[in-house]
Amino acid sequence: MPAHTKHAAAALLLPWVGPYGGLPPLADVSPADIEEAICAAIEMKRSEVQSIASVSEPPTFQNTAEALEDCGFALRQVQCVLQVYANGLSLGDMPTVTQRLAPLLAALDDEISHNENLYTRLTAVWGSRHSSGLSAEQQRLVEVLLTRMQRRGAGLTPAAKARVAEINARLANLSTRYNQNLIQESGAQAVFIEDDTGLQGLPPALRQAAATAASEKGRPGIWAIPNARGSVWPFLTLSTRRDLREQVWRMWTNRGDNAGPHDNKPTANEILQLRGELARLLGFASYAHFAMADRMAGKPDTALDLLERTWQSVKARALTQIADYQAIADRESAGIRLAPWDRQFYAEKLRRERFKLDSDEVKAHLTLDGVLQAMFWAAGRVHGLEFKKIDDAPVIHPTVMVYEVSRPASAEVVGVIYFDLFNRPGKAHGSYQMQLREAENFRSRVLPISGVFSTFPQPPEGQPVLLPWEYANVFFHEFGHALHMLHCKASYRSLGSQHVTWDFVELPALINERWLRDPELLARFARHHLTDAPMPSELMTQIEEALQYERIFSLNPDYLLPAIVDLRLHLMADGSGHPIDAVQVENDTIAEFGMPDAWDLIMRVTHNFHIFIGAYAAGVYSYLWADVMAADAVHTFEQSPGGIYDAQTSSVWIDKILSVGHKVPADQAFRDFAGHDPNPEPLHLRFGLTTKSELPQERRNATTILE
């Protein structure tokens, strides 16, 4: 990191320069520079907002709503740099700086929402919306801005607003701490293997990666399995050493649940208590009710009912799978009762035995470059987009790749996308999409900048980057989020794709996974890294059969129970002051629903960043909700004359879903595309959870998401 200078901090406040409206200055930034720039940018925005709120002229859309939307330019720029460093290179002073800044940013948001003059002026603009001739999009912006202020306490008594501000500042600090705990703890952990007998079952590439990991952790000459998904899951799948599988699994599943400075249990429990108090202050029965108020589900019971009814079907299938795996272990005279650290190992054996599917053979056909080119090719056919690498963009790490996104048919550049896919010290684990700059189009066109992030292990120098099917699918998923952001045509940031209803936000990502399974795409881009031979059609069939057997993420116990736990916790977060023990609620739910012993939770409460860091609080159910919509939308594509590449259906999908952003409510956007409300039948039929003959007549003619 470079030494801190006043000039470096000041430079972060300046407009980004260069093509594409400028790219973020991500190279060689110090935590001190970021902190100083954020503090200065907060003061700049505070002054701008005060000027808007105190203007002497009567309130109009332009001098109030549009002015508010336009302010804070410098802060948006520096926050982009902060987000990238806080999640992508949280080393040295960065964790401490991130924790110091989080409550300051939350306090600014509360200060804006609690500004009575501003709220009164916006309310007046809303009241005169018809007589003043506002367009539908302008009216929607005022509605969204007012709702945002109300959900942060606008209109409450001064004492209540003060308490809301205290809670939000503390929650910002706690969420940041929760995230930094995971980054710091996981980054320091590994299972070390000192004897090569501990490598039994691992292919040469994984052995070499483990040797490199040990060297990086200061213990050359042995091997290490770092506490990162890209290292842990292959080990659990392939290692024949059951004792070591258990060690690795316990390290992985106990993230955030270890006594000491990184223990997330007290942090999670305090977050829940404060969220409950916040919900009560804002007039809601619980935080779950507060969170659901502006979502498609509408109320917690609706989402919980969907999850619990789905659990009944999925649990029966899961028990059958466990019996299948146990049968293999018994046939091999393993002499064990299946445990969670055995499931992936025997699932791989079943794939090879029943479906003749070898994950190493699949991976040999999925190079990172091939998967990226496949994504770009599909996006070209469906979305009319083209991707060109930018070699001189400032980046946080040399492995980051940056691409210009254009629409050749109109010679229009539509945005920029970053791919930061490899694990490294100080990087938050998981795969996600983050918007580095939101699209705007009301003063001049501002190009969106999207980033796709992951923590895939980087292979040793000279070795190809080969992706398991799961990671190829994840990259297609996150790329779907990026396409949603890049297509946005909303004039205002607050109406952009990032702000859509949270149980709608996964739809574009989930549907984009469908193109990975296209035989034409796989034949073109899934080519063997040594021979360049295309993936054989029989291997494609085997993949499809295995996927059908194992189902998608949202139709498995390791997702469904955490989603139920999430809603239960946030229903308990009711402001009553009763203690909430998140781990105990999780354990009680596991027992009540009868989680199969050999199945584990993919999102435990001590490392579930979805609900304690991100926007998924009382919202993990969204994956299942969106999967219903995605399967319905895929069905629309598949029934079109041109199938999944049908030009007319693609055009409607882009026009009614991807480009519309938050300009219209989510349920309306889906109806505008599909011509009906979401229908669960395509999802059920795909995985054999029901058949048409088993559905009552009213469910065969479904008109709502739960019918």
C-alpha positions, -999 to +999 in steps of 0.1 A: +000+000+000+014+035-008+020+060+018-010+082+026-010+117+010-034+146+011-032+146-027-042+109-030-072+113-008-083+145-027-079+127-060-105+101-050-131+130-049-125+141-084-146+129-114-132+097-130-114+105-162-110+086-195-134+067-217-167+052-206-173+083-184-142+073-165-133+040-146-128+038-109-093+045-096-088+011-079-050+007-082-028+014-052-052+031-028-045+032+009-070+027+037-061+061+050-068+077+016-102+060+015-111+071+050-102+107+045-120+109+011-151+093+025-152+118+054-148+147+030-174+133+007-199+129+035-195+166+044-200+175+007-232+156+004-245+169+038-240+204+025-257+196-008-288+181+009-291+210+033-291+234+003-319+214-013-340+213+019-336+250+026-342+265-009-366+294-007-385+286-039-416+264-037-409+227-040-409+213-075-398+179-089-367+195-104-355+215-073-363+187-048-367+152-061-343+154-090-319+176-071-318+150-043-312+122-068-284+141-083-264+150-052-236+131-035-216+125-067-182+125-049-195+101-022-208+076-047-174+075-064-154+070-032-179+044-018-172+023-049-135+023-040-144+015-004-167-014-013-141-030-036-113-027-010-134-037+020-145-069+002-115-075-021-084-065-002-092-062+035-057-062+048-037-040+071-058-011+084-086-017+060-109-038+084-106-011+111-112+017+086-143-001+072-157-004+107-151+032+115-168+044+083-199+022+084-217+041+111-208+074+096-224+065+063-255+051+081-258+083+101-258+104+069-286+083+054-306+088+086-298+126+087-312+129+052-343+108+059-350+127+091-347+162+075-382+175+081-379+203+055-368+178+028-395+154+037-422+181+037-409+193+003-410+158-012-444+152+002-456+184-015-442+173-048-460+140-044-492+158-036-491+179-068-479+151-090-509+151-112-514+188-115-477+194-122-477+171-152-451+146-140-444+116-161-450+081-148-413+077-142-410+110-124-439+101-101-423+067-094-391+084-084-409+106-059-428+076-045-396+056-041-377+085-024-406+091+000-409+054+008-371+052+014-373+081+039-403+066+057-385+033+061-357+051+078-380+070+102-392+101+084-424+113+101-416+099+135-412+119+167-378+135+173-371+110+201-380+080+179-359+094+150-329+098+173-333+062+184-336+050+148-304+068+140-286+052+170-298+017+159-289+021+123-254+033+132-249+003+155-263-021+129-239-007+103-210-013+127-222-048+136-227-059+101-193-047+091-178-066+121-197-097+112-182-096+077-147-087+088-148-116+114-154-140+085-127-125+063-101-125+091-110-159+106-113-178+074-082-162+059-062-175+088-076-211+089-065-242+071-062-280+077-026-289+073-016-323+059+019-334+067+019-369+052+011-375+015-013-403+025-036-375+034-039-367-003-055-400-013-082-394-039-070-360-049-060-354-085-025-339-092-039-304-097-056-303-063-024-317-047-003-290-062-028-264-052-027-277-016+012-275-017+010-239-029-015-230-002+008-244+025+038-225+012+017-193+012+008-199+048+045-203+057+047-241+058+064-252+026+069-289+020+035-300+033-001-294+021-030-272+032-067-270+026-076-233+032-110-224+046-124-213+012-152-230-007-132-235-038-107-256-018-130-272+008-157-286-016-133-304-039-116-320-009-149-331+006-159-345-028-127-365-037-107-372-005-108-408+005-095-399+040-127-397+060-109-384+091-095-355+071-129-348+054-144-344+089-116-320+099-121-299+068-159-300+071-158-289+107-134-260+099-158-249+071-191-253+089-179-236+121-169-203+105-179-176+128-188-201+156-154-203+173-147-187+207-125-157+205-124-123+188-141-135+156-171-152+172-202-141+153-228-154+177-230-123+200-229-101+169-257-120+152-279-119+183-274-082+189-282-075+152-315-094+156-324-075+188-318-041+172-337-050+140-366-060+162-365-026+180-362-008+147-392-026+133-413-017+163-403+019+161-414+020+125-448+004+133-443-032+123-450-064+143-415-077+136-385-072+114-398-099+090-430-078+086-410-047+080-388-064+054-417-079+036-437-047+033-422-037+000-416-072-015-436-094-038-444-119-010-461-091+010-460-108+044-439-134+062-466-161+064-468-162+026-431-169+022-429-193+051-458-213+038-440-217+004-408-228+021-425-253+045-447-269+018-417-272-005-397-288+024-422-316+026-416-327-010-378-320-009-372-338+024-386-371+010-363-368-020-334-360+002-339-391+023-340-412-008-307-397-019-291-403+015-303-440+013-287-442-022-254-429-008-256-452+023-262-482+000-229-474-018-210-471+015-226-504+027-217-522-006-181-510-002-181-523+034-172-488+047-188-497+080-201-461+086-234-443+090-233-414+066-223-380+082-223-346+066-187-349+057-195-380+037-224-367+016-204-350-012-180-379-014-207-405-019-227-382-041-197-381-065-195-419-063-232-421-072-227-397-102-200-419-115-219-451-109-255-443-119-249-415-144-214-425-156-205-389-148-169-381-138-166-346-124-129-344-134-139-351-170-165-324-168-140-300-154-115-308-181-139-293-206-146-262-186-117-238-188-123-203-173-117-187-207-141-211-224-168-204-198-164-166-202-165-169-239-197-191-236-213-164-215-204-137-239-216-157-269-250-164-253-253-128-243-246-119-279-274-141-292-299-133-266-290-097-257-272-085-288-241-076-268-204-078-276-175-079-251-140-065-257-112-067-232-098-035-218-061-040-210-052-007-192-080-003-167-069+004-131-076-027-110-072-039-074-052-070-084-034-081-116-058-111-121-088-088-125-102-087-161-122-058-175-144-057-206-162-031-226-198-041-233-213-028-265-243-033-288-229-037-324-263-033-340-264+003-329-227+009-324-235+018-288-213+012-257-236+001-229-212-003-200-182-020-185-179-052-165-151-064-142-143-100-134-124-105-101-127-143-097-097-156-078-092-160-041-065-141-022-058-129+013-082-103+025-110-112+001-146-119+012-155-155+004-184-163-019-195-153-054-215-121-060-222-093-084-216-057-073-225-025-091-196-002-092-215+026-109-253+027-116-268+038-148-283+073-152-300+090-180-317+122-169-290+148-173-267+128-195-261+092-201-240+076-174-227+041-183-232+014-157-202-005-144-207-040-130-184-064-112-185-101-108-166-114-079-156-149-066-130-167-046-120-196-069-086-210-061-060-198-086-040-227-100-002-228-099+015-208-127+013-225-160-017-246-151-051-241-168-080-227-148-105-256-148-140-250-133-162-276-117-197-275-131-210-257-100-186-228-105-194-225-142-231-223-132-223-197-105-205-175-129-234-177-154-257-168-124-237-137-114-233-127-150-271-127-152-271-101-124-246-080-144-268-082-175-297-069-154-276-039-144-261-033-178-294-032-196-310-007-172-327+022-191-342+040-161-334+077-160-327+077-123-304+056-101-331+050-075-352+034-102-323+012-115-320-026-116-302-027-083-332-013-065-359-038-076-379-056-051-356-081-033-375-112-041-374-102-078-337-095-080-326-131-084-348-137-114-324-124-141-295-144-125-314-177-122-327-176-157-293-170-171-281-203-157-303-220-184-280-211-212-251-230-197-271-262-202-276-256-239-260-284-260-251-260-288-233-237-264-215-266-247-204-281-281-189-247-290-171-237-258-168-268-235-137-281-251-111-303-235-082-283-223-056-307-237-072-320-269-096-291-278-122-318-284-158-307-278-177-321-249-193-353-260-231-353-263-233-383-240-214-363-213-240-335-217-268-360-212-251-374-181-247-339-167-284-332-173-295-365-156-273-358-126-287-322-123-322-336-125-314-360-097-298-335-074-321-306-082-313-269-081-301-249-051-335-238-038-350-273-039-325-288-014-325-291+024-293-272+028-310-241+014-346-245+026-339-249+063-316-218+065-343-199+046-369-210+072-345-202+101-340-167+086-377-160+086-382-174+121-354-153+135-368-122+120-403-129+132-388-133+167-371-099+162-402-080+174-387-054+197-400-071+228-366-074+243-368-111+247-333-127+242-328-143+208-302-171+206-297-175+168-278-208+171-304-223+194-332-213+170-313-229+142-308-261+161-344-263+172-356-258+136-332-286+124-347-309+150-383-299+144-381-303+106-361-335+108-330-325+088-314-357+075-283-364+096-260-365+066-272-332+052-256-299+064-267-263+062-250-242+035-258-210+054-254-213+092-263-183+113-227-177+122-215-173+086-247-164+068-236-131+053-268-130+032-288-120+063-263-104+086-244-083+060-264-081+028-300-073+020-314-108+024-326-103+060-359-121+061-353-126+024-333-159+019-367-173+007-362-151-024-341-178-042-371-202-042-395-174-050-374-163-080-368-199-091-406-202-096-405-171-118-373-182-136-387-216-145-419-200-158-398-175-179-376-203-192-408-222-202-418-191-222-385-191-240-386-228-247-421-227-261-411-199-285-404-207-322-367-200-318-364-217-284-341-202-258-325-179-285-359-167-299-354-131-310-389-119-302-390-134-267-355-120-260-366-086-271-396-087-247-375-101-219-350-072-223-378-046-227-401-057-199-377-072-173-340-062-177-342-027-189-372-015-169-354-016-135-375-003-106-397+019-128-426-004-123-436-028-095-420-063-099-453-082-102-463-058-130-430-063-148-434-101-147-469-099-160-458-076-188-433-102-199-452-135-194-488-124-197-497-140-164-486-141-128-458-166-119-468-202-123-450-229-102-459-257-125-428-255-148-405-257-117-425-286-102-426-305-134-390-301-142-379-319-110-408-343-107-421-327-075-456-330-090-473-338-122-502-322-140-525-350-131-516-346-094-524-309-094-559-298-084-576-279-112-572-245-096-534-251-094-532-262-130-547-228-139-524-210-115-527-172-112-505-165-082-471-176-072-483-199-045-511-216-065 
